[in-house]
Amino acid sequence: MAPHPAVQAIIDLSAGAVGGAVCVFSGQPLDTAKVKMQTFPTMYRGFVHCLVSTCKQVGLRGLYQGTSPALVANVAENSVLFMSYGFCQQVICSAAGLPREAVLSDVQKACAGSVASIFASLVLCPTELVKCRLQAMYEMEASGNIAQSQKTVWSVVKSIMKNEGPQGFFQGLTTTVAREVPGYFCLFGAYELCRTSFADYMKCEKKDIGVAPLLFSGGFAGACLWLVVFPIDCIKSRIQVMSMMNKQAGFFKTFMSVVRTEGWRALYSGLAPTMVRTFPANGALFLGYEASRTFMMEKFD
């Protein structure tokens, strides 16, 4: 018997938080390299050069700049995402006249994940903006765009409040939503499709495919997401970092400026560390989510 909807929401919220936390700890250095290369693509020859240069410039801790807001961002995003994902599945069941316990198709689950991402974007945007600015702070200072860098989360938050006001935390929100909606359709669609393929091959239930296939399914899903939305994510990072200098450009203006001045390849700066990071990070995300969710569901069964 399925738990009460309120209990189900709490389980999904908690499981999403666990998944978000393990995702950050497993992939933060490569995420830092991604943001640096997206915002300052001419400063580094590749992601290995970026990682080595960062260690030389500010030490190993430089690879973990923005970990606190990244942790808050991922825990908040994935808590809301997976809670909304469960709710959206129930809405689809109701709309299709199916019982609450019905198993949806992979495409239906992909649609539920896509809609759920809109709610997640509202909590992700402010924390991700602080994270991106912290990660690119050294480059901003070295390029002469700012006179003195802010070294802590609190100093960046105070700077945003002082110079841009509360609305400053939502710089890039439209672009974040534009990235999340197609991205999470691909993420959940690829994840469920991959798990279905493993289950069919192994002749078992999806929940019984084991840890390795689950990790691969999560990593494959993350790769599909980033291949589709990476140019949008690049523009989002530019908007969030450059708005620090009061350069208030929208998505299309920033997009055209990057293409005209730097070429199409600039939209894919940082793709290599992202693809390297996505398998362990997204594999850990879904493993943490599924394992903690199964544990809690058994407790309430």
C-alpha positions as CSV (number, residue, x, y, z in Angstrom):
1,M,0.0,0.0,0.0
2,A,1.3,3.4,-1.0
3,P,2.0,5.9,1.8
4,H,-0.2,9.0,2.4
5,P,0.5,11.7,-0.2
6,A,1.9,14.0,2.5
7,V,4.2,11.2,3.7
8,Q,5.2,10.5,0.1
9,A,6.1,14.1,-0.4
10,I,8.3,14.1,2.7
11,I,10.1,11.0,1.6
12,D,10.7,12.4,-1.9
13,L,11.9,15.7,-0.4
14,S,14.3,13.9,2.0
15,A,15.6,11.5,-0.7
16,G,16.2,14.3,-3.1
17,A,18.2,16.1,-0.4
18,V,20.4,13.0,0.1
19,G,20.9,12.7,-3.6
20,G,21.8,16.4,-4.0
21,A,24.4,16.2,-1.2
22,V,26.3,13.2,-2.6
23,C,26.2,14.7,-6.1
24,V,28.0,17.9,-4.9
25,F,30.7,16.0,-2.9
26,S,31.5,13.7,-5.8
27,G,31.8,16.4,-8.5
28,Q,32.6,19.9,-7.2
29,P,36.2,20.3,-8.5
30,L,35.1,19.5,-12.1
31,D,32.0,21.8,-11.7
32,T,34.4,24.6,-10.7
33,A,36.5,24.0,-13.8
34,K,33.3,24.0,-15.9
35,V,32.2,27.5,-14.6
36,K,35.7,28.9,-15.0
37,M,36.0,27.8,-18.6
38,Q,32.5,28.9,-19.5
39,T,33.0,32.4,-18.2
40,F,36.7,32.9,-19.2
41,P,37.2,30.5,-22.1
42,T,40.4,32.1,-23.4
43,M,42.3,31.8,-20.1
44,Y,42.7,28.0,-20.2
45,R,43.8,25.5,-22.8
46,G,41.6,22.7,-21.4
47,F,40.1,21.4,-18.3
48,V,43.3,19.8,-17.0
49,H,45.1,23.1,-17.5
50,C,42.3,24.8,-15.7
51,L,42.5,22.4,-12.7
52,V,46.3,22.6,-12.5
53,S,46.3,26.4,-12.8
54,T,43.7,26.8,-10.1
55,C,45.7,24.7,-7.7
56,K,48.8,26.8,-8.5
57,Q,46.9,30.1,-8.2
58,V,45.0,29.6,-5.0
59,G,45.7,26.0,-3.9
60,L,43.6,22.9,-3.8
61,R,40.9,24.8,-1.9
62,G,40.3,26.8,-5.1
63,L,38.7,23.7,-6.7
64,Y,36.1,23.8,-3.8
65,Q,35.2,27.5,-4.1
66,G,31.5,27.7,-4.0
67,T,31.0,24.3,-2.3
68,S,28.7,25.8,0.4
69,P,26.3,27.5,-2.0
70,A,26.6,24.5,-4.3
71,L,25.6,22.2,-1.5
72,V,22.7,24.5,-0.6
73,A,21.8,24.8,-4.3
74,N,21.8,21.0,-5.0
75,V,20.1,20.0,-1.8
76,A,17.4,22.7,-2.3
77,E,17.0,22.0,-6.0
78,N,16.9,18.2,-5.7
79,S,14.6,18.3,-2.7
80,V,12.1,20.4,-4.5
81,L,12.7,18.6,-7.8
82,F,12.1,15.1,-6.6
83,M,9.2,16.2,-4.4
84,S,7.6,18.0,-7.4
85,Y,8.5,15.0,-9.6
86,G,6.4,12.7,-7.4
87,F,3.6,15.2,-7.3
88,C,3.6,15.7,-11.1
89,Q,3.4,11.9,-11.5
90,Q,0.3,11.9,-9.4
91,V,-1.2,14.7,-11.5
92,I,-0.5,12.7,-14.7
93,C,-2.1,9.7,-13.1
94,S,-5.2,11.7,-12.2
95,A,-5.3,13.3,-15.6
96,A,-5.1,10.0,-17.4
97,G,-7.7,8.4,-15.0
98,L,-5.1,6.0,-13.6
99,P,-5.0,4.8,-10.0
100,R,-2.4,6.5,-7.7
101,E,-0.2,3.4,-7.6
102,A,-0.1,3.0,-11.4
103,V,3.3,2.7,-13.1
104,L,3.7,5.5,-15.7
105,S,5.6,5.1,-19.0
106,D,9.1,6.4,-19.4
107,V,7.8,9.3,-21.5
108,Q,5.2,10.2,-18.9
109,K,7.9,10.2,-16.2
110,A,10.1,12.4,-18.5
111,C,7.2,14.9,-18.8
112,A,6.7,14.9,-15.0
113,G,10.4,15.6,-14.5
114,S,10.3,18.4,-17.0
115,V,7.4,20.2,-15.3
116,A,9.0,19.6,-11.8
117,S,12.1,21.4,-12.9
118,I,10.3,24.7,-13.1
119,F,9.7,24.6,-9.4
120,A,13.2,23.6,-8.7
121,S,14.6,26.5,-10.8
122,L,13.1,29.0,-8.3
123,V,15.2,27.7,-5.5
124,L,18.2,26.9,-7.6
125,C,18.8,30.2,-9.3
126,P,19.8,32.4,-6.3
127,T,22.2,29.8,-4.8
128,E,23.7,28.9,-8.1
129,L,24.4,32.5,-8.9
130,V,26.4,32.9,-5.6
131,K,28.2,29.6,-6.5
132,C,29.2,30.7,-10.0
133,R,30.5,34.1,-8.8
134,L,32.6,32.5,-6.1
135,Q,34.0,30.0,-8.6
136,A,35.0,32.7,-11.2
137,M,36.2,35.2,-8.6
138,Y,39.9,34.8,-9.3
139,E,39.4,35.2,-13.0
140,M,37.3,38.3,-12.5
141,E,40.0,39.9,-10.4
142,A,42.8,38.8,-12.7
143,S,41.1,40.2,-15.8
144,G,40.6,43.6,-14.1
145,N,36.8,43.3,-14.1
146,I,36.6,43.9,-10.3
147,A,39.1,45.6,-8.1
148,Q,38.8,43.3,-5.1
149,S,37.3,39.9,-4.9
150,Q,34.9,38.6,-2.3
151,K,36.2,35.5,-0.7
152,T,33.2,34.2,1.2
153,V,29.5,33.3,0.6
154,W,28.4,36.1,2.9
155,S,30.5,38.7,1.2
156,V,29.1,37.8,-2.2
157,V,25.5,37.8,-0.7
158,K,26.1,41.3,0.8
159,S,27.5,42.6,-2.4
160,I,24.5,41.4,-4.4
161,M,22.1,43.0,-1.9
162,K,24.0,46.3,-1.9
163,N,24.5,46.6,-5.6
164,E,21.6,44.8,-7.2
165,G,18.9,44.4,-4.5
166,P,16.9,41.2,-3.8
167,Q,16.1,40.8,-7.5
168,G,19.8,40.5,-8.2
169,F,19.6,36.9,-6.8
170,F,17.4,36.0,-9.8
171,Q,19.8,37.1,-12.5
172,G,19.6,34.3,-15.1
173,L,16.3,32.9,-13.9
174,T,14.7,32.8,-17.3
175,T,17.8,31.1,-18.7
176,T,17.8,28.6,-15.8
177,V,14.2,27.7,-16.6
178,A,15.0,27.4,-20.3
179,R,17.9,25.1,-19.4
180,E,16.0,23.0,-16.8
181,V,12.8,22.2,-18.7
182,P,14.3,20.4,-21.7
183,G,17.2,19.2,-19.7
184,Y,15.2,17.4,-17.1
185,F,13.0,15.9,-19.8
186,C,16.1,14.3,-21.1
187,L,17.5,13.5,-17.7
188,F,14.4,11.6,-16.4
189,G,13.6,10.2,-19.8
190,A,17.1,8.8,-20.3
191,Y,17.3,7.5,-16.7
192,E,14.0,5.6,-16.9
193,L,14.7,4.3,-20.4
194,C,18.1,3.1,-19.4
195,R,16.7,1.4,-16.2
196,T,14.0,-0.2,-18.3
197,S,16.6,-1.6,-20.8
198,F,18.6,-3.1,-17.9
199,A,15.5,-4.6,-16.3
200,D,14.4,-6.1,-19.6
201,Y,17.9,-7.6,-20.2
202,M,18.2,-8.9,-16.7
203,K,14.5,-10.0,-16.6
204,C,13.8,-8.3,-13.3
205,E,12.0,-5.3,-11.8
206,K,13.6,-1.9,-12.3
207,K,14.2,-1.6,-8.6
208,D,16.2,-4.9,-8.6
209,I,18.8,-4.0,-11.3
210,G,21.6,-3.5,-8.8
211,V,24.0,-0.7,-7.9
212,A,26.2,-0.7,-11.0
213,P,23.4,-0.5,-13.6
214,L,21.7,2.2,-11.5
215,L,25.0,4.2,-11.4
216,F,25.4,3.9,-15.1
217,S,21.7,4.9,-15.7
218,G,22.2,8.0,-13.6
219,G,25.5,8.9,-15.4
220,F,24.0,8.3,-18.8
221,A,21.0,10.4,-17.9
222,G,23.3,13.3,-16.8
223,A,25.3,13.0,-20.1
224,C,22.1,13.3,-22.1
225,L,21.1,16.4,-20.1
226,W,24.3,18.2,-20.6
227,L,24.8,17.4,-24.2
228,V,21.3,19.0,-24.9
229,V,21.5,22.1,-22.6
230,F,25.2,22.9,-22.3
231,P,25.1,26.1,-24.6
232,I,22.2,27.4,-22.5
233,D,24.1,26.7,-19.3
234,C,27.1,28.5,-20.7
235,I,25.0,31.6,-21.3
236,K,23.4,31.3,-17.9
237,S,26.9,31.3,-16.3
238,R,27.9,34.3,-18.3
239,I,24.8,36.3,-17.3
240,Q,25.2,35.4,-13.6
241,V,28.9,36.2,-13.4
242,M,29.0,39.3,-15.7
243,S,25.9,40.9,-14.0
244,M,28.3,41.4,-11.1
245,M,29.8,44.3,-13.1
246,N,26.3,45.6,-13.7
247,K,26.3,44.3,-17.3
248,Q,22.6,43.6,-17.5
249,A,22.3,41.6,-20.7
250,G,19.5,39.2,-21.5
251,F,19.8,35.7,-22.9
252,F,19.6,36.5,-26.6
253,K,21.9,39.5,-26.4
254,T,24.5,37.6,-24.5
255,F,24.1,34.6,-26.8
256,M,24.6,36.7,-29.9
257,S,27.5,38.6,-28.3
258,V,29.3,35.3,-27.5
259,V,28.8,33.8,-31.0
260,R,29.9,37.0,-32.8
261,T,33.0,37.7,-30.7
262,E,34.2,34.3,-29.7
263,G,32.5,31.9,-32.1
264,W,30.3,28.9,-31.6
265,R,33.0,26.8,-29.8
266,A,32.8,29.2,-26.9
267,L,29.3,27.9,-26.1
268,Y,30.9,24.5,-25.4
269,S,33.8,25.7,-23.2
270,G,33.9,23.5,-20.1
271,L,32.0,20.6,-21.8
272,A,34.9,18.2,-21.2
273,P,35.0,18.5,-17.3
274,T,31.2,18.5,-17.3
275,M,31.1,15.2,-19.2
276,V,33.8,13.7,-17.0
277,R,32.0,14.8,-13.9
278,T,28.5,13.8,-14.9
279,F,28.9,10.0,-14.6
280,P,30.0,9.9,-11.0
281,A,28.0,12.9,-9.9
282,N,24.6,12.0,-11.5
283,G,25.2,8.3,-10.8
284,A,25.7,9.3,-7.1
285,L,22.6,11.5,-7.3
286,F,20.3,8.8,-8.4
287,L,21.9,6.1,-6.2
288,G,21.5,8.4,-3.1
289,Y,17.9,9.2,-4.1
290,E,16.8,5.6,-4.8
291,A,18.6,4.1,-1.8
292,S,17.3,6.6,0.7
293,R,13.8,6.6,-0.8
294,T,13.6,2.8,-0.7
295,F,14.8,2.8,2.9
296,M,12.2,5.3,4.0
297,M,9.4,3.7,2.0
298,E,10.1,0.4,3.8
299,K,9.9,2.2,7.2
300,F,6.5,3.6,6.3
301,D,5.2,0.5,4.7
